[in-house]
Amino acid sequence: MSIEEIEAAISELPASKLFALSSWFEKYHATVWDPQIKRDLEAGHLDSFWLKLMRSTNPDCHVHCEAQGTATFLEILSSTSRQSAETGRLEF
């Protein structure tokens, strides 16, 4: 089945089926995407991006970030965040 055929079939779905498909796809996408993000974090591929982001959003970050030395983004994130009991999302 081609992408065009999938798109055409989706465009013909009634709203209730479209919402069910969307919910399923979001969960499926996370099962594929989350492991890749985790591998990138563990390998340190996002460290420079994180440092740049933190410096642009927090003027005091240079003190905190530089103090972390060679710690990876994942290590710093793990030490400075907690998981919300209500939403399950990380809070900083």
HUCORFEN-V266023 format. One record per backbone hydrogen bond with DSSP energy under -0.5 kcal/mol. CO is the residue of the C=O (numbers start at 0). NH is the residue of the N-H. E is the energy in kcal/mol with one decimal. If there is no record, write none. Layout:
# HUCORFEN-V266023
co->CO nh->NH e->E
co->CO nh->NH e->E
This chain:
# HUCORFEN-V266023
co->1 nh->5 e->-2.2
co->2 nh->6 e->-2.9
co->3 nh->7 e->-2.5
co->4 nh->8 e->-2.3
co->5 nh->9 e->-2.5
co->6 nh->10 e->-2.4
co->7 nh->11 e->-0.8
co->8 nh->11 e->-0.7
co->9 nh->12 e->-1.6
co->13 nh->16 e->-0.6
co->13 nh->17 e->-2.4
co->14 nh->18 e->-2.7
co->15 nh->19 e->-1.7
co->16 nh->20 e->-2.6
co->17 nh->21 e->-2.7
co->18 nh->22 e->-2.3
co->19 nh->23 e->-2.3
co->20 nh->24 e->-3.1
co->21 nh->25 e->-2.3
co->22 nh->26 e->-1.8
co->23 nh->27 e->-2.7
co->24 nh->28 e->-3.1
co->25 nh->29 e->-1.8
co->26 nh->30 e->-1.6
co->27 nh->31 e->-1.3
co->28 nh->32 e->-3.2
co->29 nh->33 e->-2.3
co->31 nh->35 e->-0.7
co->32 nh->36 e->-2.3
co->33 nh->37 e->-2.6
co->34 nh->38 e->-2.4
co->35 nh->39 e->-2.5
co->36 nh->40 e->-2.8
co->37 nh->41 e->-2.8
co->38 nh->42 e->-1.9
co->39 nh->43 e->-0.5
co->39 nh->44 e->-2.1
co->39 nh->45 e->-0.6
co->40 nh->43 e->-1.2
co->43 nh->46 e->-1.2
co->45 nh->49 e->-2.6
co->46 nh->50 e->-2.6
co->47 nh->51 e->-2.2
co->48 nh->52 e->-2.5
co->49 nh->53 e->-3.0
co->50 nh->54 e->-2.4
co->51 nh->55 e->-1.7
co->52 nh->56 e->-1.4
co->53 nh->57 e->-1.9
co->57 nh->60 e->-2.0
co->59 nh->62 e->-1.1
co->59 nh->63 e->-1.3
co->60 nh->64 e->-4.2
co->61 nh->65 e->-1.6
co->62 nh->66 e->-1.5
co->63 nh->67 e->-0.8
co->64 nh->67 e->-0.8
co->65 nh->68 e->-1.3
co->67 nh->70 e->-1.8
co->71 nh->75 e->-2.5
co->72 nh->76 e->-3.2
co->73 nh->77 e->-2.4
co->74 nh->78 e->-1.7
co->75 nh->79 e->-1.5
co->76 nh->80 e->-0.7
co->81 nh->90 e->-3.2
co->83 nh->87 e->-1.8
co->88 nh->83 e->-3.2
co->90 nh->81 e->-2.1
